[in-house]
Amino acid sequence: MIWYLDHSAIAVETNNHLLLFDLFGKTLQPPKEMGLAQGFVNPDELRDKDVVIFVSHEHPDHFDPAIFSLRDRLKRVRFVLPEEFDEIYQGDLFAAPNQTYHLPDMTVTTFESTDIGLAYLVEVDGKRIYHAGDLNWWHWEGEEEEFNLDQAKRYQQQMQLLADALDGNHLDLACIPVDPR
């Protein structure tokens, strides 16, 4: 099951896990008795699930420190965070770009964003889920042509790394920025 929460915030339920990507502000403030189906993270709805929260980067439209309050409300919750969070927040995995991490129940491969932070390929419960964060082929009007060419080059490099990581296998879900820039 997949729920679009808002902006880049996505919830994905697999056979044994609930993956939450880029939770921020309003997604963490559910009105009474609202949950994932309405675009909100309601801890009461998630209480018995094995929850893994992924953060791509620190921008407020992708991250809110309030996510850490879920530790007190959920039985099983883990946090996968960018490595630059390691001296600020308590996480379970601090990930660097372009690395693969083999956890007991999943594999997490990271990619370097063309903006800031990470993109994730998560292989769990027989599924392959890609969440781009802000990894995108950005082309901003008004920027120097050299900047835009560099964006294209960096994006293509990361997509080749994703293709290599997939090794001919398909994605079950890809969450990417849809932005007219």
C-alpha positions, 0 to 999 in steps of 0.5 A: 500500500502506498500513501502520498502524504504531501510534497515528498512525504510518502508512506509505503507499507510492505509485508513486514514494514512501514517505510516513511520518507521525508516527513515534515511539518503538517504531515506530523500534525494529524487532526483527530482520528486522521491517518495515512489515508488523509495524508497524516502520520498518526502514531496510534495507527502505526503503533504495532508496525515495524516503522523505518523513517528515511530523511533525505535532507534537512530542508523543512519541506523534507524534514522536521525534528518532530519525527523523533517524538515518534520514538516515544509513541511507537514500539518499533521505529528506526531512523535512516538519516544523512551522515551530517545529522550524526552529531545532532540527532539520534539515528539508527543509520547515518548514511553517506552518498553512494553507499550500500548498507546491508541491514538484517531485514533490508538493503539501503543504497544511497545516491547523492542529490543534485541539490542537497542530501540523499536519494534512497533505494530500499530493498525490503520484503521482495520490493525495490523502492526508490525515493529521490528526495531532491535528486533531480535533473534541475534546470533553473532559468536564470542560472549560468549554462555551466550550472545547468550542464553540471546538473544534467551531468550529475543527474545522469551519473546518479541514474547510472549508479541506480541502474547499476544497483538494480542490476537489471531488476525492476523498481516496484515504486519510484518517487521522484520530484515533479517540478517544472523548473 
